[in-house]
Amino acid sequence: MPPGAQRFVTTEFQPAYLRIDGAELLRGRARRAVAALERCRACPRECGANRGAGESGFCRIARYARVSSAFPHFGEEDCLRGSRGSGTIFFSGCNLRCVFCQNFDISQVGMEREYAPDAVADMMLALQAEGCHNVNLVTPEHVVPQVLEALAIAVAGGLRLPIVYNTSAYDSLESLRLLEGVVDIYMPDFKLWSPEAGERYLGARDYGDRARAAIAEMHRQVGDLQHTPEGVACRGLLVRHLVMPGLIEESGAILEWLAREVSADTFVNIMGQYRPAHRVSRASYEEINRRPTSGEVEAVWRQAQGVGLWRFG
């Protein structure tokens, strides 16, 4: 296909969770995921906290999800926001410790109040009532059990929107497999490639390995990104990549892997809006204490095109 072309669904689109074998299957997956919180392995940290009994995990979240906000978001990719917005639910807490986190007040510092599954389900249904094109779960890696619980309630209550799983890519394969046939659009942010960079900037030396395994699994489940005839994404993989100053070799390795090992048709959003935040400006991270230059961003675009990627957002 030529650059700029889209792939469209050929039949009337139906969210994945409406095609699985009955609501009881969704409730069963939720029960399995919640039971595993007693010795938590919901994410690659596998911290073993008894979140089911109220103990906080590495993510700083215990039994119930904490939500920072839920609203129709018009700042997402065009194919997600459409004309009516993407229905974002921003979860608090995180399983990474990014030194440059722009949302550290949500992910690593302040903790919003807890919400029981029925309250999260109500948020999903409210976003549908507002006309949003999808339900966009932001930073859900550590709350997959809670998401499944809420979805089971929301679907029973009439939810019919596609589910977007908007993640750092530091995901457990076990959790992702519980989401098969439930999530319509996976949107991982593949941040960094090497163990050294993962350890220094994300607090996770295994980040690259885990992200590659997770994204391969996501693509296996949903394939390349597809759109409705109106141009709104409805199923598939959309990969974000934030260009980091001085780290374009990391970008090149990620993009080459996507093209060679996942699919040359992978839809990629190359983002140039990095800015120093959180610990960068007050600790020993001088090498990333600046914005990427226009030349660096352009170099990453050339790398993407050079390895055969052509679908960009």
N, C-alpha and C positions, 0 to 999 in steps of 0.2 A: 504494500500500500504506500502511496506517496505521503510525505510529511504533511501533517495536518489532518489526515483522514481519521475518521472515527469508526469504531465497530459498534454496530447496533444489534440489539436483541431482535430476533426474527419473529417472536411471538409476544403476546401480551405479558409483561413482566409480573412475576409474583415473588415476593420475598422468600428467601430460602426456608425460613422457619415454618412457612405455611405448607411446604412440600415434605417436611419430615413426617414420620409415621406417628402422628397423633400428639396431642398436648402432653400426654403422660410421659413420652420420651423426653421432652424438654424438662419436665419436672423431675424425672429420674436423673438426668444429667446434673441438674441443680443440687439434688440431694447428695450425689457422689462428690461433687466439688466442695460442698459445704462440710461434709464429713471429713475431707482431707485437711480442713483448716485446723483440726485438732493437733496436727503436727505439720505445719504449713509447708507445702511445696508448690504453691500456686504460681511461683515465678522461679527463675533460675537461681535465686539466692538460696532456696530451700532452707530457710532459716530455722524451721522446726518449731516456731512459736505456736503455742496453743491459742490461736486466734479465736477458735470456737468458744473458749472460756473467757474471752475478753482480754487476752494478752496481746499487746501490740507486736507486730512483726518488724522486720527490717524496714518495711515500708511505712511504719508508724501507724498502721491501720489495724484495728482489732476485728471484732465480729462483723460490724456493719460498715458499709461504705460511707465515706464522708464526701460531700459534694460541695464544690465551691460555687458553681453557678450552672444554670440551664436556660438557654435562650436560643432564638433563631440567629445564627451566625452568618453574616454576609461578607466575612473576610476570608473564607476558605476558598479553595480552588473553584474556578467558574463551574466546573462540571459537578461540583457538590452543592454549591449554594443556589444554583439556578436562579429563578426569579423570586423564590419564597424563602430562601435561607436554608442552611443546614442546621438541624436541631441538635445543638451541642450540649452534652452533659460533661462538665469538667470535674473529674474526680480529684480529690486531694490525696497527698501522699505519693511516693514514688519509690521504685526499686533501684534507681540510679542515684548517684551523687555528682551530677554534672557541675563542674566548677563555674561554668558559664551560664547556668540556668536563668532564663529570663522570667520564669514563673516560680522562683524559689519561695516566694511568700506562700504559695499554694502547695508546692511539692515537698518542701523541706523545712518550713518554719511554722507558720500558722496552720492549725488544723480546724477545718470547718466542722459543723455539728454532724452527728451521725444521722443516717437516714435508713429506716427499715426498708425491706424489699418492696412493700406496697407503696411507700412514698416515692421510691425511685421509679416504679412502674407508673405512678401518677404523672411524674415528670415526662416520661416518654409519651404518654397519651395526651398530655397537654401540648407538647410540641407538635404532635400530629394534628390536634385541633387548631393550632395556629397556622397550619398549612405547610409546614416544613417538608422538604423533599425526602429527608432521611433522619434517623436518629444516630448521632455522631458521638461515640463514646471516647472521650479524650483521657488518655493515661489510664487505661483499664487493666494493665498487665497484672496488677496485684489484687484486683477485685473481680476476677472472672467468676468466682463462685457467687458473689453478690449480684453480678450482672445477670447470670443465668436465673437466679431466683426472681429477680425483677422482671426479666423477659417472660418467664412462664406466666406471671400474673398479668403483664401487659397484653400478651397475645390473647389470653383468655378474655381480656377486657376489650378486645377489638383492635389491637395494634396491627397495622398493615404496611408500615414503612420499612424500607431497606435499612439494615444495620451496618453502620460504618465503625470499624474497629481501628481507632486512631492511636497508634502506639509508638514507643521508642524502639521497638523491635527486640527489646530484652525480654523475650517471652519464653515461657515453658512450653515444650512440645505437648506435654500432658494436658495443659490448659487449652492449647490451640485445638487439639483433637476433640475436646469436649465442645468446641465451638463449630465443628464441621457441620454443615447443613443449617447453621444458625446465622452466621455472619455472611453478609452479601459482599461487602467491600472491605478489604484489608488495606490500611494506609499506614505502613511502617515508615518511620524516619530512620534510615540507615545512616548513622552518624559518623562512625570511624571504623577503620579496617584493622589496624595492627593491635596486638596485645599491649604494646607500650603506650600507645595513644589511649586505648581504652582504660588502662590503669591510671594514667596521669590525669585525664580530663573527665572521665565518667565514673571512676571508682570501681571499675569492673574489668579486670584483665581479660576475662573470657567474653567480653561483649561481642567482638567480631565473630567469633565462632558461633555464639548463641544467635546472633542476628542472622547469619547466613542460614543456619538450620531453620530458624523460624520463618524467614521469608520464603525459603524453598517449600516449606509446608503450606504456607498461605497460598502460594501460587498453585500448588497441587490441588488445593481445595477449590479455588475460585477461578483460576486461569487469568488471562489477560483482561484488561479493563474493557467493559462494554457499556454502552449508553442506550438510553431510550431514544426514540425518534426525535424527542424534544431536545436531546443533547445533554441530558442529566445522567450522570454515572449511576448504574444500577447493580453491577456485579463485576468483581475482578480485583486485581492488584494495582494499587497506585503507590509508588515509592517516592518519598520525599528525601532530599539530601541537602543539608545546610552546608554551604561552602565555608570552611574555616580558614582564617588567615595563616599562611605559611604551611598549610597542610594539603596542598592540592594533590600530592602523591597518594594520600589516603583516598581522596575523591576518585582519582583515576583507577585505583584498585577496585573500589566499590562498583563503579560504572562498568568496568570491564567484566567483573563477575556477573553483574546483572544481565549483560548482553550475552555472555558466553554460556552461563550456567543456569540462568532462569529463563529468560526469553528476550530476544532482540526487540520484541513488541511490547516490552514493559513500559508502562506509562510512568514517566519520571518528572517530578517537579524539582528543578535545581534552584535553590533559594539563596539569594545573596544578602539577606537582611541580618546576618550575624552582627551583634554589637557586644562589647565587653559588658558583663553583668555579674552579679553575685560576688564570688570570691576573686574573680580575675583581676579587678582593679586594686585589690588590697592584699594580694598575696604574690607568690613568686611564679606568675604566669605571664611575664612580660611578652613572651613570644606570641601570645594571642590577645594581648591587651590593645587591640586596634580592630578596626573594621577591615574586611577583605578589600583589596583594591579592585577596581574595575577590570584590570588586567588578569587578576586571579580568577574572578568570576568568569570572564570570557575564556580563559584557559580551560576551565572545567567544562564549559559548554562544548568547546572543541574536542575535549577528551570524549565526551558522551557521543558526539556525532562520529568521531573517529572509530569507535568500537561498534558502531552500527545501530545505536539507539536513535529513535526518530519520533517517538510520541512524547511530547513535552507539555507540561501544564504551567 
